[in-house]
Amino acid sequence: MTTMTRQQGGPPLLAPALAFGVLTVASAVLGAAGTRPDSSAAEVAAYLGGNQGVVRLLAFAVFGASVPLAVWAATAYRRQRRLGVAAPGAVIGLTGGVLSAAALAMSGLITWTAAQASDAPAVARALTSLAFASGGPGFVVPLALLIAGIAVPALFLKLLPRWMSVAGLVVAAAAVLASLSLLTPALYPLIPVGRFGGLVWLVAASVLLPRDRAARTD
Protein backbone atom coordinates (compact mmCIF):
# COMPACT_ATOMS: atom_id res chain seq x y z
CA MET A 1 0.00 0.00 0.00
CA THR A 2 2.84 2.40 0.86
CA THR A 3 4.56 1.71 -2.46
CA MET A 4 1.35 2.34 -4.37
CA THR A 5 0.78 5.65 -2.55
CA ARG A 6 4.27 6.84 -3.42
CA GLN A 7 3.76 5.96 -7.07
CA GLN A 8 0.54 7.94 -7.16
CA GLY A 9 2.49 11.02 -6.06
CA GLY A 10 4.03 11.17 -9.51
CA PRO A 11 7.64 11.30 -10.73
CA PRO A 12 10.16 13.85 -9.43
CA LEU A 13 9.40 17.33 -10.74
CA LEU A 14 13.05 18.16 -11.31
CA ALA A 15 13.56 15.79 -14.27
CA PRO A 16 11.00 17.39 -16.64
CA ALA A 17 11.92 20.86 -15.36
CA LEU A 18 15.57 20.36 -16.29
CA ALA A 19 14.65 18.88 -19.68
CA PHE A 20 12.43 21.88 -20.33
CA GLY A 21 15.24 24.19 -19.22
CA VAL A 22 17.88 22.61 -21.47
CA LEU A 23 15.63 22.79 -24.54
CA THR A 24 14.56 26.35 -23.71
CA VAL A 25 18.15 27.55 -23.41
CA ALA A 26 19.07 25.68 -26.60
CA SER A 27 16.25 27.37 -28.50
CA ALA A 28 17.37 30.77 -27.20
CA VAL A 29 20.92 30.14 -28.43
CA LEU A 30 19.77 28.84 -31.81
CA GLY A 31 17.39 31.75 -32.33
CA ALA A 32 19.71 34.51 -31.10
CA ALA A 33 20.99 35.37 -34.57
CA GLY A 34 17.61 35.02 -36.26
CA THR A 35 15.22 37.60 -37.59
CA ARG A 36 12.94 39.79 -35.48
CA PRO A 37 9.21 40.58 -35.79
CA ASP A 38 10.05 43.89 -37.51
CA SER A 39 12.37 42.27 -40.08
CA SER A 40 11.33 42.70 -43.70
CA ALA A 41 10.00 39.82 -45.79
CA ALA A 42 13.22 39.84 -47.83
CA GLU A 43 15.36 39.63 -44.68
CA VAL A 44 13.30 36.74 -43.32
CA ALA A 45 13.46 34.82 -46.60
CA ALA A 46 17.22 35.38 -46.90
CA TYR A 47 17.84 34.16 -43.35
CA LEU A 48 15.66 31.09 -43.74
CA GLY A 49 17.22 30.23 -47.07
CA GLY A 50 20.76 30.46 -45.73
CA ASN A 51 20.18 28.82 -42.33
CA GLN A 52 17.67 26.02 -42.86
CA GLY A 53 19.62 23.58 -40.71
CA VAL A 54 19.73 25.99 -37.76
CA VAL A 55 16.06 26.88 -38.15
CA ARG A 56 15.07 23.21 -38.17
CA LEU A 57 17.09 22.60 -35.02
CA LEU A 58 15.38 25.63 -33.47
CA ALA A 59 11.98 24.25 -34.43
CA PHE A 60 12.91 20.88 -32.89
CA ALA A 61 14.09 22.47 -29.64
CA VAL A 62 10.99 24.65 -29.28
CA PHE A 63 8.63 21.79 -30.08
CA GLY A 64 10.58 19.42 -27.86
CA ALA A 65 10.37 21.81 -24.88
CA SER A 66 6.59 21.54 -24.95
CA VAL A 67 6.66 17.87 -23.93
CA PRO A 68 8.49 18.09 -20.57
CA LEU A 69 6.53 21.25 -19.76
CA ALA A 70 3.25 19.37 -20.17
CA VAL A 71 4.62 16.51 -18.06
CA TRP A 72 5.73 18.98 -15.37
CA ALA A 73 2.32 20.66 -15.26
CA ALA A 74 0.48 17.34 -14.91
CA THR A 75 2.90 16.10 -12.23
CA ALA A 76 2.70 19.38 -10.30
CA TYR A 77 -1.10 19.20 -10.37
CA ARG A 78 -1.00 15.69 -8.93
CA ARG A 79 1.48 16.85 -6.29
CA GLN A 80 -0.79 19.75 -5.29
CA ARG A 81 -3.78 17.47 -4.93
CA ARG A 82 -1.75 15.15 -2.73
CA LEU A 83 -0.72 18.14 -0.60
CA GLY A 84 -4.37 19.00 -0.03
CA VAL A 85 -4.83 21.87 -2.49
CA ALA A 86 -8.58 21.94 -3.14
CA ALA A 87 -8.79 25.53 -4.44
CA PRO A 88 -9.24 26.28 -8.17
CA GLY A 89 -5.58 27.33 -8.31
CA ALA A 90 -4.46 23.76 -8.99
CA VAL A 91 -6.77 23.43 -12.00
CA ILE A 92 -5.84 26.92 -13.20
CA GLY A 93 -2.19 25.95 -13.03
CA LEU A 94 -2.78 22.74 -14.97
CA THR A 95 -4.77 24.63 -17.60
CA GLY A 96 -1.98 27.18 -17.93
CA GLY A 97 0.59 24.40 -18.28
CA VAL A 98 -1.40 22.68 -21.04
CA LEU A 99 -1.97 25.94 -22.91
CA SER A 100 1.66 27.06 -22.65
CA ALA A 101 2.88 23.65 -23.83
CA ALA A 102 0.44 23.77 -26.75
CA ALA A 103 1.66 27.27 -27.67
CA LEU A 104 5.28 26.07 -27.67
CA ALA A 105 4.41 23.06 -29.80
CA MET A 106 2.59 25.30 -32.26
CA SER A 107 5.50 27.74 -32.41
CA GLY A 108 7.95 24.93 -33.12
CA LEU A 109 5.83 23.41 -35.87
CA ILE A 110 5.22 26.80 -37.49
CA THR A 111 8.96 27.54 -37.37
CA TRP A 112 9.66 24.24 -39.11
CA THR A 113 7.07 25.11 -41.77
CA ALA A 114 8.59 28.56 -42.25
CA ALA A 115 11.95 26.97 -43.01
CA GLN A 116 10.38 25.42 -46.11
CA ALA A 117 8.99 28.75 -47.37
CA SER A 118 12.18 30.72 -48.03
CA ASP A 119 11.22 31.05 -51.71
CA ALA A 120 8.01 32.89 -50.76
CA PRO A 121 9.10 35.94 -48.69
CA ALA A 122 5.61 37.14 -47.78
CA VAL A 123 4.55 33.69 -46.59
CA ALA A 124 7.83 33.19 -44.72
CA ARG A 125 7.43 36.48 -42.88
CA ALA A 126 3.81 35.71 -41.96
CA LEU A 127 4.82 32.30 -40.62
CA THR A 128 7.73 33.63 -38.57
CA SER A 129 5.48 36.34 -37.14
CA LEU A 130 2.97 33.68 -36.12
CA ALA A 131 5.75 31.58 -34.60
CA PHE A 132 6.89 34.60 -32.58
CA ALA A 133 3.34 35.38 -31.42
CA SER A 134 2.65 31.82 -30.27
CA GLY A 135 6.09 31.25 -28.75
CA GLY A 136 6.28 34.73 -27.21
CA PRO A 137 3.17 36.26 -25.62
CA GLY A 138 1.13 33.19 -26.57
CA PHE A 139 3.45 31.09 -24.42
CA VAL A 140 4.39 33.29 -21.45
CA VAL A 141 0.85 34.43 -20.61
CA PRO A 142 -0.50 30.89 -19.96
CA LEU A 143 2.84 30.11 -18.30
CA ALA A 144 1.89 32.86 -15.84
CA LEU A 145 -1.28 30.90 -15.04
CA LEU A 146 0.80 27.79 -14.36
CA ILE A 147 3.13 29.66 -12.01
CA ALA A 148 0.37 31.59 -10.24
CA GLY A 149 -1.70 28.41 -9.92
CA ILE A 150 1.10 26.93 -7.84
CA ALA A 151 2.38 30.05 -6.08
CA VAL A 152 -0.97 31.26 -4.69
CA PRO A 153 -2.04 27.99 -3.00
CA ALA A 154 1.55 27.50 -1.83
CA LEU A 155 1.47 30.93 -0.20
CA PHE A 156 -1.71 30.24 1.77
CA LEU A 157 -0.92 26.64 2.66
CA LYS A 158 2.79 27.31 3.30
CA LEU A 159 3.89 24.71 0.77
CA LEU A 160 6.81 26.88 -0.32
CA PRO A 161 8.90 29.54 1.44
CA ARG A 162 7.04 32.83 1.38
CA TRP A 163 9.72 34.54 -0.70
CA MET A 164 9.42 31.79 -3.29
CA SER A 165 5.68 32.22 -3.63
CA VAL A 166 6.02 36.01 -3.88
CA ALA A 167 8.74 35.68 -6.50
CA GLY A 168 6.43 33.44 -8.51
CA LEU A 169 3.68 36.03 -8.41
CA VAL A 170 6.11 38.73 -9.58
CA VAL A 171 7.25 36.60 -12.51
CA ALA A 172 3.63 35.75 -13.33
CA ALA A 173 2.68 39.44 -13.32
CA ALA A 174 5.53 40.28 -15.70
CA ALA A 175 4.49 37.42 -17.98
CA VAL A 176 0.88 38.63 -18.06
CA LEU A 177 2.02 42.16 -18.90
CA ALA A 178 3.96 40.66 -21.82
CA SER A 179 0.61 40.29 -23.56
CA LEU A 180 0.80 44.04 -24.14
CA SER A 181 3.77 43.40 -26.44
CA LEU A 182 1.12 42.61 -29.04
CA LEU A 183 0.29 46.33 -28.93
CA THR A 184 3.77 47.84 -28.70
CA PRO A 185 7.27 46.47 -29.40
CA ALA A 186 8.52 48.51 -26.41
CA LEU A 187 7.31 45.71 -24.15
CA TYR A 188 9.09 42.88 -25.98
CA PRO A 189 11.66 42.67 -23.11
CA LEU A 190 8.89 41.35 -20.84
CA ILE A 191 8.73 38.18 -22.92
CA PRO A 192 12.19 36.85 -21.94
CA VAL A 193 11.52 37.98 -18.36
CA GLY A 194 8.46 35.74 -18.28
CA ARG A 195 10.16 32.91 -20.18
CA PHE A 196 13.45 32.67 -18.32
CA GLY A 197 12.15 33.97 -15.01
CA GLY A 198 9.44 31.34 -15.25
CA LEU A 199 12.00 28.67 -16.11
CA VAL A 200 14.13 29.48 -13.06
CA TRP A 201 11.04 29.51 -10.85
CA LEU A 202 9.82 26.13 -12.12
CA VAL A 203 13.21 24.56 -11.47
CA ALA A 204 13.32 26.03 -7.95
CA ALA A 205 9.75 24.93 -7.25
CA SER A 206 10.67 21.43 -8.41
CA VAL A 207 13.23 21.29 -5.61
CA LEU A 208 11.28 23.09 -2.87
CA LEU A 209 7.72 21.82 -3.33
CA PRO A 210 7.23 19.05 -0.74
CA ARG A 211 6.10 15.59 -1.78
CA ASP A 212 3.65 15.20 1.11
CA ARG A 213 1.99 17.19 3.89
CA ALA A 214 4.50 16.10 6.50
CA ALA A 215 7.27 18.00 4.68
CA ARG A 216 5.39 21.28 4.30
CA THR A 217 7.17 24.59 4.93
CA ASP A 218 6.35 26.09 8.32
C-alpha positions in Angstrom: 0.0 0.0 0.0 2.8 2.4 0.9 4.6 1.7 -2.5 1.3 2.3 -4.4 0.8 5.7 -2.5 4.3 6.8 -3.4 3.8 6.0 -7.1 0.5 7.9 -7.2 2.5 11.0 -6.1 4.0 11.2 -9.5 7.6 11.3 -10.7 10.2 13.9 -9.4 9.4 17.3 -10.7 13.1 18.2 -11.3 13.6 15.8 -14.3 11.0 17.4 -16.6 11.9 20.9 -15.4 15.6 20.4 -16.3 14.7 18.9 -19.7 12.4 21.9 -20.3 15.2 24.2 -19.2 17.9 22.6 -21.5 15.6 22.8 -24.5 14.6 26.4 -23.7 18.2 27.6 -23.4 19.1 25.7 -26.6 16.2 27.4 -28.5 17.4 30.8 -27.2 20.9 30.1 -28.4 19.8 28.8 -31.8 17.4 31.7 -32.3 19.7 34.5 -31.1 21.0 35.4 -34.6 17.6 35.0 -36.3 15.2 37.6 -37.6 12.9 39.8 -35.5 9.2 40.6 -35.8 10.1 43.9 -37.5 12.4 42.3 -40.1 11.3 42.7 -43.7 10.0 39.8 -45.8 13.2 39.8 -47.8 15.4 39.6 -44.7 13.3 36.7 -43.3 13.5 34.8 -46.6 17.2 35.4 -46.9 17.8 34.2 -43.4 15.7 31.1 -43.7 17.2 30.2 -47.1 20.8 30.5 -45.7 20.2 28.8 -42.3 17.7 26.0 -42.9 19.6 23.6 -40.7 19.7 26.0 -37.8 16.1 26.9 -38.1 15.1 23.2 -38.2 17.1 22.6 -35.0 15.4 25.6 -33.5 12.0 24.2 -34.4 12.9 20.9 -32.9 14.1 22.5 -29.6 11.0 24.6 -29.3 8.6 21.8 -30.1 10.6 19.4 -27.9 10.4 21.8 -24.9 6.6 21.5 -24.9 6.7 17.9 -23.9 8.5 18.1 -20.6 6.5 21.2 -19.8 3.3 19.4 -20.2 4.6 16.5 -18.1 5.7 19.0 -15.4 2.3 20.7 -15.3 0.5 17.3 -14.9 2.9 16.1 -12.2 2.7 19.4 -10.3 -1.1 19.2 -10.4 -1.0 15.7 -8.9 1.5 16.9 -6.3 -0.8 19.8 -5.3 -3.8 17.5 -4.9 -1.7 15.1 -2.7 -0.7 18.1 -0.6 -4.4 19.0 0.0 -4.8 21.9 -2.5 -8.6 21.9 -3.1 -8.8 25.5 -4.4 -9.2 26.3 -8.2 -5.6 27.3 -8.3 -4.5 23.8 -9.0 -6.8 23.4 -12.0 -5.8 26.9 -13.2 -2.2 25.9 -13.0 -2.8 22.7 -15.0 -4.8 24.6 -17.6 -2.0 27.2 -17.9 0.6 24.4 -18.3 -1.4 22.7 -21.0 -2.0 25.9 -22.9 1.7 27.1 -22.7 2.9 23.7 -23.8 0.4 23.8 -26.7 1.7 27.3 -27.7 5.3 26.1 -27.7 4.4 23.1 -29.8 2.6 25.3 -32.3 5.5 27.7 -32.4 8.0 24.9 -33.1 5.8 23.4 -35.9 5.2 26.8 -37.5 9.0 27.5 -37.4 9.7 24.2 -39.1 7.1 25.1 -41.8 8.6 28.6 -42.2 11.9 27.0 -43.0 10.4 25.4 -46.1 9.0 28.7 -47.4 12.2 30.7 -48.0 11.2 31.0 -51.7 8.0 32.9 -50.8 9.1 35.9 -48.7 5.6 37.1 -47.8 4.6 33.7 -46.6 7.8 33.2 -44.7 7.4 36.5 -42.9 3.8 35.7 -42.0 4.8 32.3 -40.6 7.7 33.6 -38.6 5.5 36.3 -37.1 3.0 33.7 -36.1 5.8 31.6 -34.6 6.9 34.6 -32.6 3.3 35.4 -31.4 2.7 31.8 -30.3 6.1 31.3 -28.8 6.3 34.7 -27.2 3.2 36.3 -25.6 1.1 33.2 -26.6 3.4 31.1 -24.4 4.4 33.3 -21.5 0.8 34.4 -20.6 -0.5 30.9 -20.0 2.8 30.1 -18.3 1.9 32.9 -15.8 -1.3 30.9 -15.0 0.8 27.8 -14.4 3.1 29.7 -12.0 0.4 31.6 -10.2 -1.7 28.4 -9.9 1.1 26.9 -7.8 2.4 30.0 -6.1 -1.0 31.3 -4.7 -2.0 28.0 -3.0 1.5 27.5 -1.8 1.5 30.9 -0.2 -1.7 30.2 1.8 -0.9 26.6 2.7 2.8 27.3 3.3 3.9 24.7 0.8 6.8 26.9 -0.3 8.9 29.5 1.4 7.0 32.8 1.4 9.7 34.5 -0.7 9.4 31.8 -3.3 5.7 32.2 -3.6 6.0 36.0 -3.9 8.7 35.7 -6.5 6.4 33.4 -8.5 3.7 36.0 -8.4 6.1 38.7 -9.6 7.2 36.6 -12.5 3.6 35.7 -13.3 2.7 39.4 -13.3 5.5 40.3 -15.7 4.5 37.4 -18.0 0.9 38.6 -18.1 2.0 42.2 -18.9 4.0 40.7 -21.8 0.6 40.3 -23.6 0.8 44.0 -24.1 3.8 43.4 -26.4 1.1 42.6 -29.0 0.3 46.3 -28.9 3.8 47.8 -28.7 7.3 46.5 -29.4 8.5 48.5 -26.4 7.3 45.7 -24.2 9.1 42.9 -26.0 11.7 42.7 -23.1 8.9 41.4 -20.8 8.7 38.2 -22.9 12.2 36.9 -21.9 11.5 38.0 -18.4 8.5 35.7 -18.3 10.2 32.9 -20.2 13.5 32.7 -18.3 12.2 34.0 -15.0 9.4 31.3 -15.3 12.0 28.7 -16.1 14.1 29.5 -13.1 11.0 29.5 -10.9 9.8 26.1 -12.1 13.2 24.6 -11.5 13.3 26.0 -8.0 9.8 24.9 -7.3 10.7 21.4 -8.4 13.2 21.3 -5.6 11.3 23.1 -2.9 7.7 21.8 -3.3 7.2 19.0 -0.7 6.1 15.6 -1.8 3.7 15.2 1.1 2.0 17.2 3.9 4.5 16.1 6.5 7.3 18.0 4.7 5.4 21.3 4.3 7.2 24.6 4.9 6.4 26.1 8.3 
